[in-house]
């Protein structure tokens, strides 16, 4: 955010987007609008799932009240909307956009995020059409990179590796993910927003070229840290899907997008940033606050 505030072409306005009056104060008739703001992270959804639903839903609905005919809007959604179907065995992996969405347990705090994003998808598909707007829904799949806090698995592992944890705990060590470096995710997002044929579409955004086991991911992070602790497998977080990888066929057909940053290179860049960031604080615990 500091870099954006210092950029001469960027005006940063801080506001509570769950309040209608915050939207009323914003200028309208923009060339493109991106709704990326949301309460995310396993710790947040477990601590206060009601807040996740309230903030994410109100923010999306207020934006739909605010847009004007002709606007082009991007809504950031998530692979979590179909995750329940993967573990139920009715959704294939790699996964396309047309599979059934499924919440296996509405009482599970983890699904509060998926529910809020699924409601947002429905809102943007139907309300944007009624308001004569062009809406694109991007379902992000395990995007990572510098400056993303400490709740995501890769930064969290990097901080613990730099802190010298031994044995090194690995939650969901037997699970599989396809991680997407932030530069690739941004490129994909910009491409779909520049593609008229993407209007009204749900498009998966991620990297389908490399699937990795979480235990192997831990080994990669530890290699970046020059550390070789004993790995201690831990239970996967409740409700965490065993395997996730997007089918990017629709994204490729619409935009010609191909991921360019390998997992090793992306982890190297991310680890280097967190190591530099951590050098300015007293301990990994302080860095995570």
DRENPAPA-123806 format. One line per 3 residues: number of its first residue (from 1); their letters; for each residue x, z, y of C-alpha. Coordinates in steps of 0.05 Angstrom, whole numbers. Layout:
% DRENPAPA-123806
NUM = a = X/Z/Y | ...;
END
This chain:
% DRENPAPA-123806
1 = xxx = 0/0/0 | 58/14/47 | 83/-57/40;
4 = xxx = 14/-84/56 | 7/-39/117 | 73/-66/144;
7 = xxx = 55/-139/133 | 37/-174/199 | -18/-216/167;
10 = xxx = -54/-158/133 | -104/-110/163 | -115/-48/119;
13 = xxx = -180/-11/127 | -190/54/88 | -262/69/69;
16 = xxx = -306/99/15 | -336/36/-16 | -389/76/-53;
19 = xxx = -423/87/15 | -464/30/45 | -442/45/116;
22 = xxx = -370/30/97 | -390/-41/79 | -431/-49/142;
25 = xxx = -368/-39/184 | -330/-95/150 | -327/-166/177;
28 = xxx = -367/-217/137 | -361/-291/118 | -293/-287/84;
31 = xxx = -262/-346/47 | -253/-304/-16 | -272/-233/-35;
34 = xxx = -239/-193/-91 | -270/-129/-117 | -212/-94/-152;
37 = xxx = -228/-23/-131 | -253/23/-187 | -241/91/-218;
40 = xxx = -199/75/-279 | -154/111/-329 | -168/150/-392;
43 = xxx = -154/217/-358 | -205/202/-303 | -260/179/-351;
46 = xxx = -250/240/-395 | -248/288/-336 | -309/262/-299;
49 = xxx = -346/204/-332 | -405/213/-285 | -360/199/-225;
52 = xxx = -333/136/-259 | -404/108/-267 | -427/129/-198;
55 = xxx = -368/102/-158 | -358/38/-197 | -432/21/-198;
58 = xxx = -446/37/-125 | -385/-1/-102 | -407/-64/-139;
61 = xxx = -480/-59/-117 | -462/-47/-44 | -417/-109/-45;
64 = xxx = -474/-151/-72 | -518/-126/-14 | -462/-143/35;
67 = xxx = -444/-214/15 | -473/-275/50 | -494/-343/22;
70 = xxx = -434/-386/7 | -386/-329/-5 | -338/-333/-65;
73 = xxx = -329/-266/-100 | -284/-242/-157 | -306/-181/-197;
76 = xxx = -254/-146/-239 | -282/-126/-307 | -249/-102/-371;
79 = xxx = -240/-117/-444 | -270/-49/-457 | -340/-80/-451;
82 = xxx = -332/-110/-521 | -283/-60/-552 | -336/-25/-593;
85 = xxx = -352/-91/-629 | -279/-100/-649 | -276/-34/-687;
88 = xxx = -346/-47/-715 | -319/-111/-747 | -367/-158/-712;
91 = xxx = -319/-184/-658 | -258/-226/-676 | -188/-216/-648;
94 = xxx = -163/-255/-608 | -229/-248/-571 | -267/-299/-529;
97 = xxx = -316/-287/-473 | -380/-302/-513 | -376/-246/-563;
100 = xxx = -430/-191/-564 | -415/-132/-518 | -423/-65/-552;
103 = xxx = -421/9/-535 | -416/46/-601 | -429/116/-572;
106 = xxx = -461/124/-504 | -444/199/-506 | -369/184/-509;
109 = xxx = -337/196/-441 | -290/137/-453 | -347/88/-452;
112 = xxx = -368/108/-381 | -317/58/-354 | -342/2/-400;
115 = xxx = -414/17/-381 | -399/14/-306 | -363/-52/-313;
118 = xxx = -416/-82/-358 | -468/-65/-306 | -424/-98/-253;
121 = xxx = -418/-161/-295 | -494/-166/-300 | -502/-152/-226;
124 = xxx = -453/-206/-205 | -480/-258/-254 | -553/-249/-232;
127 = xxx = -552/-221/-161 | -498/-269/-137 | -539/-328/-162;
130 = xxx = -600/-301/-125 | -559/-292/-61 | -529/-363/-68;
133 = xxx = -458/-337/-78 | -404/-362/-124 | -383/-304/-169;
136 = xxx = -325/-304/-219 | -317/-246/-269 | -247/-233/-295;
139 = xxx = -240/-188/-355 | -170/-159/-351 | -132/-142/-415;
142 = xxx = -78/-89/-411 | -46/-109/-345 | 17/-69/-326;
145 = xxx = 75/-68/-277 | 107/-29/-221 | 68/16/-173;
148 = xxx = 11/31/-220 | 15/107/-225 | 30/143/-290;
151 = xxx = -33/139/-332 | -20/71/-363 | 17/72/-429;
154 = xxx = 80/35/-405 | 94/76/-342 | 76/140/-380;
157 = xxx = 125/123/-435 | 179/104/-384 | 173/171/-348;
160 = xxx = 176/211/-413 | 236/169/-437 | 272/182/-371;
163 = xxx = 255/256/-378 | 291/258/-445 | 231/275/-489;
166 = xxx = 252/286/-562 | 215/280/-607 | 181/224/-570;
169 = xxx = 105/225/-578 | 70/159/-590 | -6/161/-587;
172 = xxx = -39/107/-630 | 27/85/-658 | -7/39/-709;
175 = xxx = -50/3/-657 | -37/-66/-628 | -42/-92/-557;
178 = xxx = -26/-156/-518 | 2/-134/-451 | 0/-177/-388;
181 = xxx = 50/-169/-332 | 18/-161/-264 | 49/-225/-235;
184 = xxx = 16/-266/-290 | -51/-230/-280 | -50/-244/-205;
187 = xxx = -33/-318/-217 | -91/-324/-265 | -139/-290/-217;
190 = xxx = -119/-336/-159 | -127/-397/-203 | -198/-381/-226;
193 = xxx = -218/-366/-154 | -192/-435/-134 | -231/-469/-190;
196 = xxx = -302/-489/-172 | -320/-497/-246 | -306/-422/-256;
199 = xxx = -365/-402/-213 | -414/-360/-253 | -365/-354/-311;
202 = xxx = -335/-294/-347 | -261/-309/-358 | -211/-268/-398;
205 = xxx = -145/-253/-362 | -85/-229/-402 | -28/-253/-445;
208 = xxx = -44/-278/-515 | 27/-301/-531 | 54/-233/-554;
211 = xxx = 17/-179/-592 | 57/-115/-602 | 50/-52/-643;
214 = xxx = 49/10/-599 | 106/42/-639 | 148/-21/-626;
217 = xxx = 130/-17/-552 | 157/54/-551 | 222/30/-583;
220 = xxx = 228/-24/-529 | 218/27/-473 | 268/75/-504;
223 = xxx = 319/19/-510 | 311/7/-435 | 325/81/-425;
226 = xxx = 385/80/-471 | 353/135/-512 | 342/143/-587;
229 = xxx = 297/203/-599 | 256/214/-662 | 187/180/-657;
232 = xxx = 129/227/-668 | 64/188/-684 | 3/220/-652;
235 = xxx = -72/207/-661 | -100/150/-619 | -144/172/-560;
238 = xxx = -217/179/-581 | -254/113/-576 | -190/72/-568;
241 = xxx = -197/4/-602 | -147/-10/-659 | -129/-80/-636;
244 = xxx = -138/-120/-572 | -118/-190/-553 | -155/-241/-510;
247 = xxx = -170/-312/-527 | -149/-349/-464 | -179/-416/-483;
250 = xxx = -230/-416/-426 | -177/-395/-375 | -131/-451/-399;
253 = xxx = -186/-504/-397 | -207/-484/-327 | -139/-474/-295;
256 = xxx = -82/-495/-341 | -56/-423/-337 | 0/-401/-384;
259 = xxx = 33/-332/-383 | 106/-336/-360 | 132/-264/-364;
262 = xxx = 151/-240/-433 | 137/-169/-455 | 211/-151/-456;
265 = xxx = 222/-179/-386 | 159/-146/-359 | 177/-78/-389;
268 = xxx = 248/-85/-361 | 221/-97/-290 | 170/-41/-296;
271 = xxx = 221/8/-325 | 271/-8/-270 | 219/6/-216;
274 = xxx = 198/73/-246 | 270/94/-256 | 283/79/-182;
277 = xxx = 219/114/-162 | 235/175/-204 | 303/182/-172;
280 = xxx = 268/206/-108 | 231/264/-141 | 252/328/-175;
283 = xxx = 224/316/-245 | 181/269/-287 | 125/320/-282;
286 = xxx = 126/317/-206 | 127/241/-209 | 63/240/-248;
289 = x = 24/281/-196;
END
